[in-house]
């Protein structure tokens, strides 16, 4: 099953699957390169379950995964860097990331499910930090025309106050 798509460089497509890894489709040559999780290779994508993808304003491809946290594609090495969403309250990594999102202010967000919380990326420390531990199971993130940020979980629509972290 295909769970996500991302146009990588204006013409080629990244395809995220539900258990089949990550695919890179070169549309000019009509070829597909497969990227699969390999527990013996720390430079492989962190899971074969790709729930979401985003090419951010810096040109980096971020991959949200089930079981593997987040991966960022490193073009120069044709490999992946791994990022965890570590919850300081439970002292565990929340590895079931459902959404990766960049807001209008160029901040990266990652939501985790299965009672997971919402994280924001700190570019200075190169880590994802807990945003608000009461925001759980976020399945979607979006901004409206007025700049308000919204989240949806299994049962609610939530307006997120980024300034007061709630």
Phi, psi and omega per residue, in radians:
X1 nan 2.498 3.081
X2 -1.675 2.199 -3.141
X3 -1.829 -0.419 -3.039
X4 -2.727 2.731 3.080
X5 -2.340 2.709 2.978
X6 -2.707 2.236 3.062
X7 -1.373 2.075 -2.985
X8 -1.410 -0.932 -3.009
X9 -2.280 0.453 3.136
X10 1.608 -0.206 3.131
X11 -2.482 -0.442 -3.117
X12 -1.823 2.775 -2.976
X13 -2.153 2.317 2.939
X14 -1.606 2.376 -3.107
X15 -2.191 2.166 3.119
X16 -1.785 2.281 -3.077
X17 -1.987 2.900 3.123
X18 -1.661 1.277 3.096
X19 1.961 -0.218 -3.113
X20 -1.787 0.159 3.112
X21 1.455 -2.792 -3.091
X22 -1.912 2.402 3.141
X23 -2.115 2.492 3.035
X24 -2.062 1.958 -3.084
X25 -1.720 1.969 3.026
X26 -1.500 1.881 -3.026
X27 -1.286 -0.452 3.117
X28 -1.194 -0.819 -3.122
X29 -1.610 -0.113 -3.088
X30 0.932 0.812 3.084
X31 -2.052 2.706 3.140
X32 -2.184 2.265 3.040
X33 -1.847 2.311 -3.114
X34 -1.724 2.392 3.019
X35 -2.130 2.063 -3.111
X36 -2.160 2.656 3.071
X37 -1.157 2.308 3.082
X38 -2.309 1.898 -3.084
X39 -1.043 -0.359 3.117
X40 -1.534 -0.038 -3.098
X41 -2.221 1.835 -3.094
X42 -1.226 -0.105 3.098
X43 -1.701 0.007 3.107
X44 -1.385 2.890 3.030
X45 -1.010 2.595 -2.946
X46 -1.396 -0.119 3.111
X47 -2.888 2.763 3.045
X48 -1.586 0.007 -3.136
X49 -1.867 1.703 -3.028
X50 -1.719 1.845 -3.042
X51 -1.538 -0.482 -3.123
X52 -2.850 2.778 3.120
X53 -2.534 2.736 3.124
X54 -2.720 2.315 2.913
X55 -1.705 2.034 -3.019
X56 -1.448 -3.141 -3.083
X57 -1.179 -0.237 3.075
X58 -1.595 -0.041 -3.123
X59 1.505 0.113 3.140
X60 -1.491 2.435 3.060
X61 -1.639 2.082 3.106
X62 -1.835 2.399 -3.096
X63 -2.150 2.079 3.054
X64 -1.563 2.372 -3.085
X65 -2.305 2.748 2.984
X66 -1.610 2.220 -3.130
X67 1.451 -0.277 -3.001
X68 -2.193 0.237 -3.120
X69 1.161 -2.361 -3.104
X70 -2.067 2.572 3.007
X71 -2.186 2.564 3.014
X72 -2.112 2.233 -3.121
X73 -1.310 2.269 3.083
X74 -1.820 1.808 -3.055
X75 -1.067 -0.724 -3.061
X76 -1.134 -0.523 3.131
X77 -1.773 -0.139 -3.007
X78 0.878 0.866 -3.066
X79 -2.581 -3.121 -3.030
X80 -2.202 2.460 2.977
X81 -1.759 2.502 -3.055
X82 -1.885 2.510 -3.140
X83 -2.306 2.420 3.128
X84 -1.850 2.669 2.943
X85 -1.854 1.641 -3.050
X86 -1.650 2.152 3.133
X87 -1.582 1.978 -3.098
X88 -1.225 -0.302 -3.136
X89 -1.442 -0.738 3.120
X90 -1.581 -0.211 -3.125
X91 1.039 0.642 3.110
X92 -2.363 2.718 3.015
X93 -1.460 2.321 3.085
X94 -1.697 1.771 -2.959
X95 -1.620 -0.050 3.140
X96 -1.713 1.451 -3.114
X97 -1.573 2.234 -3.098
X98 -1.777 -0.717 -3.047
X99 -2.259 2.415 2.901
X100 -2.099 2.267 -2.984
X101 -2.479 2.488 3.017
X102 -2.015 2.186 -3.120
X103 -1.497 3.112 -3.085
X104 -1.129 -0.388 3.108
X105 -1.560 0.194 3.080
X106 1.176 0.480 3.054
X107 -1.668 2.414 3.117
X108 -1.615 2.409 3.126
X109 -2.167 2.545 3.056
X110 -2.352 2.285 3.101
X111 -1.963 2.441 3.108
X112 -2.006 2.637 -3.097
X113 -2.082 -2.978 -2.973
X114 1.036 0.947 -3.068
X115 1.176 0.419 3.087
X116 -1.468 2.894 -3.009
X117 -1.973 -3.040 -3.068
X118 -1.832 2.394 -3.091
X119 -2.195 2.708 3.058
X120 -2.225 2.503 -3.067
X121 -1.496 2.269 3.045
X122 -1.748 1.839 -3.080
X123 -1.156 -0.507 -3.129
X124 -1.220 -0.658 3.136
X125 -1.710 -0.106 3.141
X126 1.027 0.720 -3.141
X127 -2.421 2.718 2.997
X128 -1.605 2.273 -3.098
X129 -2.019 2.544 3.107
X130 -1.038 2.290 3.125
X131 -1.601 -0.967 -3.134
X132 -2.696 2.023 -3.049
X133 -1.237 -0.188 3.114
X134 -1.488 -0.226 3.097
X135 -1.544 1.825 -3.059
X136 -2.105 2.676 3.037
X137 1.009 0.686 3.121
X138 -1.219 2.170 -3.126
X139 -1.823 -0.308 -3.137
X140 -2.661 2.584 3.098
X141 -2.348 2.477 3.108
X142 -2.817 2.798 3.033
X143 -2.048 2.562 3.068
X144 -1.650 3.130 -3.084
X145 -1.097 -0.430 -3.140
X146 -1.513 -0.035 3.130
X147 1.590 0.095 3.080
X148 -1.290 2.460 3.105
X149 -1.783 2.367 -3.093
X150 -2.178 2.577 3.082
X151 -2.335 2.641 3.054
X152 -2.225 2.378 3.022
X153 -2.076 -2.798 -3.047
X154 -1.114 -0.389 -3.045
X155 -2.407 -0.097 -2.992
X156 -2.456 2.707 2.919
X157 -1.783 2.263 -2.990
X158 -2.203 2.249 3.024
X159 -1.575 2.185 -3.070
X160 -1.737 2.219 3.083
X161 -1.653 1.724 -3.075
X162 -1.196 -0.568 -3.092
X163 -1.208 -0.678 -3.101
X164 -1.791 0.120 3.111
X165 0.901 0.995 3.084
X166 -2.675 nan nan
